[in-house]
Every structure is written in structure tokens, then in C-alpha cells.
Amino acid sequence: MIKTLVRKIFNLPGHDNIGVADWLELKQIRNGKVIFHKVYGWRHTPTTAGYAEMANLAGGVSSPVAFTYLALGTGTTAEADTLTALTTEITDSGLARAAATNTRVQTTVANDTLQMYKDWTASGVKILREIGAFNDATTGTMLGRKLFDAVTTASGDHFQATYKFKFSA
């Protein structure tokens, strides 16, 4: 609020820096019916390693790799920008890390948001609690991680995630 007031008094531009915020929408579908649906709003939770890789991507430095994978986990460790992996990544039950469908969408201005989407089909019971965006199929850099309310899958359930990263000033 003080920044906004100072900008108005001195007629300064409203853009101090570029930031990244993330947003998550989850759906669980069983027998064709949505049984869980929740949106976790905009927060600033990308990782420091993710910021570094975004700088590499922007400048074509150090052989950068785009973020194209989503992974689910069962961990409950608090979100922190220093994390480099999910606490407990799932590698089985049809819920392993997989390529996402990436698009650019508008949040504030045209194409300011990376949208990653994945629909997994569970082949067993898992209690899902975390999601992360990565730039490799098995290891790589984690762009961001979000915790969410526990979701217990059953065999045949679809678990859909739309994970967005908004770039803005």
C-alpha cells in the first residue's frame, strides 16, 4: 500500500520488477462424475532453482530446458522456495511424472501465463498431497511446488491438474 501511495505522489511507474506467481486447479473424476474440485489461487511459490532456469531460458544461457512435466506426490513438507524436488514423488499407480500439455494463456495481458495441464488415470489407491512442475522426465529442475488438500484415488479415477505460472510486474 505504501509503494502504491509513493508511486502516486511522485507519479512513478507501477512496475518495480518481474515476478512469477502460481495457481492450481485440481479435479478428481470417478465414474464420470467430479468428486473433488478445488482452485488454489495465485501465490508466489516458484523455487529459487526455477527462477535460475527461467533466467537461463530467457537468455539462452547454460543449455536451458523448458518446463514440460508435472509430477504428483504424497508429501506434506511445507512449501519453500529452496526445495528442489517433491517431498515424496509418486512413481507408480498410473500417477507418475508425465509430460503436460503446455499452452500460453492470458491472465492480465496476452500470453503472460504458462498453463500446464495433465490428466492422469489412477491404477491404484494413493493419497495425493503435492504437485510440482519440472523440466525433465525423471530429475531436472523444479519450477514450482504446491501442497493441496489430501485426495485419495481409487483405481480408474482421473486426476486432472491445471498448473499456471503468471509472469507479471
C-alpha positions in Angstrom: 0.0 0.0 0.0 2.8 2.4 0.8 4.5 1.6 -2.5 1.3 2.4 -4.3 0.9 5.7 -2.4 4.6 6.7 -3.1 4.1 5.9 -6.8 1.0 8.2 -7.0 2.6 11.1 -5.1 5.7 11.1 -7.3 4.0 9.9 -10.5 6.2 6.8 -10.7 5.5 3.8 -12.9 3.8 0.9 -11.3 6.3 -1.8 -12.3 9.2 -2.4 -9.9 10.2 -5.8 -11.1 9.1 -9.0 -12.8 7.6 -11.7 -10.7 6.2 -15.2 -11.0 3.1 -16.4 -9.2 1.5 -19.8 -9.5 -2.1 -21.0 -9.5 -3.5 -24.6 -9.4 -6.9 -26.2 -10.2 -7.5 -29.9 -9.4 -10.3 -32.3 -10.3 -10.9 -35.9 -9.4 -13.3 -37.7 -11.6 -14.8 -41.1 -10.6 -17.2 -43.0 -12.9 -17.7 -39.8 -15.0 -18.6 -37.6 -12.0 -16.4 -34.9 -10.5 -16.0 -35.9 -6.8 -13.3 -33.3 -5.9 -12.7 -29.9 -7.4 -10.7 -27.1 -5.9 -8.7 -24.0 -7.0 -5.7 -22.8 -5.1 -5.3 -19.1 -6.0 -2.3 -17.0 -7.0 0.7 -17.2 -4.7 4.4 -16.6 -5.1 5.8 -20.1 -4.6 8.2 -20.8 -7.5 11.6 -22.2 -6.4 14.9 -20.4 -6.5 16.2 -23.1 -8.8 13.2 -22.5 -11.0 14.0 -18.8 -11.2 17.6 -19.5 -12.2 16.4 -21.8 -15.0 13.9 -19.2 -16.2 16.8 -16.7 -16.5 18.7 -19.4 -18.5 15.7 -19.8 -20.8 15.2 -16.0 -21.2 18.9 -15.6 -22.2 19.6 -18.9 -23.9 22.3 -19.5 -21.3 23.7 -22.9 -20.0 21.6 -25.1 -22.3 18.2 -24.3 -20.7 15.4 -26.8 -20.7 11.7 -25.9 -20.8 9.3 -26.9 -18.0 7.1 -29.6 -19.6 6.5 -32.2 -16.9 4.1 -32.4 -13.9 4.6 -34.8 -11.0 2.4 -35.8 -8.1 3.4 -36.7 -4.6 2.3 -37.7 -1.2 4.5 -35.4 0.9 3.3 -32.8 3.4 6.5 -30.7 3.9 5.7 -27.0 3.8 6.2 -25.1 0.6 9.6 -23.4 0.4 11.4 -21.7 -2.4 14.6 -23.7 -1.6 13.0 -27.1 -2.4 14.4 -28.9 -5.4 12.0 -31.9 -5.6 8.7 -33.1 -4.3 8.9 -34.5 -0.8 7.6 -37.9 -1.8 7.1 -38.2 -5.6 4.8 -41.0 -6.9 6.3 -43.3 -9.4 3.6 -45.9 -9.9 -0.2 -46.4 -9.9 -0.6 -44.5 -13.2 0.2 -41.3 -11.3 3.9 -41.0 -12.2 5.6 -37.8 -13.6 4.4 -37.2 -17.1 4.5 -34.7 -20.0 2.0 -32.0 -19.6 0.1 -30.1 -22.3 1.6 -26.6 -22.2 -0.1 -23.5 -23.6 0.2 -19.8 -23.1 -3.0 -18.1 -21.8 -4.0 -14.6 -20.7 -4.3 -13.7 -17.0 -3.7 -10.0 -17.3 -2.2 -9.4 -20.8 -2.0 -11.7 -23.8 0.2 -14.8 -23.3 1.5 -13.7 -19.8 0.9 -17.2 -18.3 2.3 -20.6 -18.8 -0.5 -23.2 -18.4 0.4 -26.8 -17.8 -2.3 -29.5 -17.9 -2.3 -33.2 -17.2 -5.0 -35.9 -16.9 -3.7 -39.0 -15.1 -5.6 -42.2 -14.7 -5.0 -44.0 -11.4 -4.5 -47.7 -11.4 -4.4 -47.9 -7.6 -5.0 -46.2 -4.3 -2.8 -43.2 -3.4 -3.2 -40.2 -1.2 -2.2 -37.2 -3.2 -0.9 -34.0 -1.5 1.6 -32.2 -3.6 2.4 -31.3 -7.2 5.5 -30.0 -9.0 6.4 -28.7 -12.4 9.7 -30.0 -13.8 11.9 -29.7 -16.9 12.9 -33.4 -17.1 11.0 -36.7 -17.2 12.9 -38.1 -14.2 15.1 -35.5 -12.5 15.6 -31.9 -13.6 14.8 -28.5 -12.1 11.5 -27.9 -10.2 9.9 -24.7 -11.3 7.3 -24.7 -8.5 5.6 -26.9 -6.0 2.2 -26.6 -4.3 0.6 -28.5 -1.5 -3.1 -29.3 -1.6 -5.9 -30.9 0.4 -5.4 -34.7 0.5 -7.1 -36.5 -2.4 -7.4 -40.3 -2.2 -7.6 -42.0 -5.6 -9.2 -45.3 -6.5 -8.3 -47.4 -9.5 -9.9 -45.9 -12.6 -10.1 -42.3 -11.2 -9.0 -39.5 -13.4 -6.9 -36.8 -11.6 -6.7 -33.6 -13.6 -4.3 -30.7 -12.8 -4.1 -27.3 -14.4 -1.0 -25.6 -13.0 -0.4 -22.0 -14.1 2.7 -19.7 -13.8 1.9 -16.0 -14.4 4.8 -13.6 -15.3 4.0 -10.0 -14.3 5.4 -6.8 -13.0 
